[in-house]
Amino acid sequence: MNNILVINGSPKGKNSITLHTCLFLEKKFPGYKFNYLDAGQRIKVLEKDFSPALEAIREAEKRIGPKSNSFK
């Protein structure tokens, strides 16, 4: 199964266009596993401990988010 990580950088969190677009894609492509990292709203937590986010990034086969090409 393709593991996709969506890095949501929007401070709007659950109201962001990025999230709603990816939720649509998740329904459209049931063969893919979508995981979500809400970086925009959790930035202070991630600044203190980035290890869970780093693990999610490393485990993902594909990434969607701000400047996705920087995570090659």
Beta strands, then each sheet from edge to edge (+ up, - down):
strand 1: 2-7
strand 2: 32-37
strand 3: 62-64
sheet 1: 2+ 1+ 3+
end
